[in-house]
Amino acid sequence: MLTVPPVSLPSAMLFVSAAALVDREGRVLVQQRPPGKPMETLWEFPGGKVEPGETPDVALARELAEELGIGVDPSKLVPATFASEALGERHLLLLLYTLREWAGVPEARHASALRWVVPGDLRRLEMPPADLPFIAILEALL
Ligand SMILES: Nc1nc2c([nH]c(=O)n2[C@@H]2O[C@H](COP(=O)(O)OP(=O)(O)OP(=O)(O)O)[C@@H](O)[C@H]2O)c(=O)[nH]1
């Protein structure tokens, strides 16, 4: 008989969308989380929580405007992959998109710093655990 191991259910789901902006040399943009925030100083893809009433791509265009000061057409966001994992009491569903077209020059409005890196070099940066599988996927994709 097939038995299913017991699972502990999360108190809430956290839906987050994030973007790997890709430049003409195939580098991606990462930003450093500022001191005082959870996971401070780790490098992550710009993005944030999907608010009630938003689709993931519309939420991401809003977050990219807030965090980087760039204009993004949600239809230019291309789904790449996702991560699904426990985050404390909650469960994180992190949707990663790639983006090759935007208006303006990204600036660090929320982050401590921005950095353009080729996907292979992401391994040298400290990233949140959910992001680690993204590195090989971006290497293969870009
Ligand atoms: N934007 C972004 N968030 C990520 C990544 N990886 C990852 O685990 N996360 C997690 O997803 C959540 C993102 O939500 P958020 O950016 O709105 O949250 P926050 O804690 O920075 O800010 P806030 O709660 O003040 O709005 C955080 O818990 C963050 O640690 C990533 O690559 N990009």
The ligand as an ORCA input file, in Angstrom:
! r2SCAN-3c Opt
* xyz 0 1
  N      12.731     40.031     -4.346
  C      13.235     38.847     -4.009
  N      12.806     38.221     -2.878
  C      13.352     37.043     -2.584
  C      14.339     36.436     -3.422
  N      14.696     35.259     -2.863
  C      13.975     35.093     -1.710
  O      14.033     34.144     -0.938
  N      13.155     36.191     -1.538
  C      12.263     36.384     -0.401
  O      10.979     36.756     -0.836
  C      10.449     37.777     -0.011
  C      10.356     39.037     -0.836
  O       9.411     39.902     -0.364
  P       9.733     41.445     -0.211
  O      10.955     41.825     -0.984
  O       8.493     42.172     -0.477
  O      10.007     41.409      1.313
  P      10.972     42.274      2.122
  O      11.211     41.570      3.417
  O      12.200     42.575      1.287
  O      10.238     43.646      2.301
  P       8.906     44.082      3.026
  O       8.376     42.914      3.828
  O       9.365     45.217      3.857
  O       8.007     44.487      1.896
  C      11.417     37.974      1.135
  O      11.090     37.116      2.190
  C      12.737     37.529      0.491
  O      13.668     37.079      1.400
  C      14.765     37.102     -4.605
  O      15.623     36.657     -5.383
  N      14.173     38.318     -4.840
*
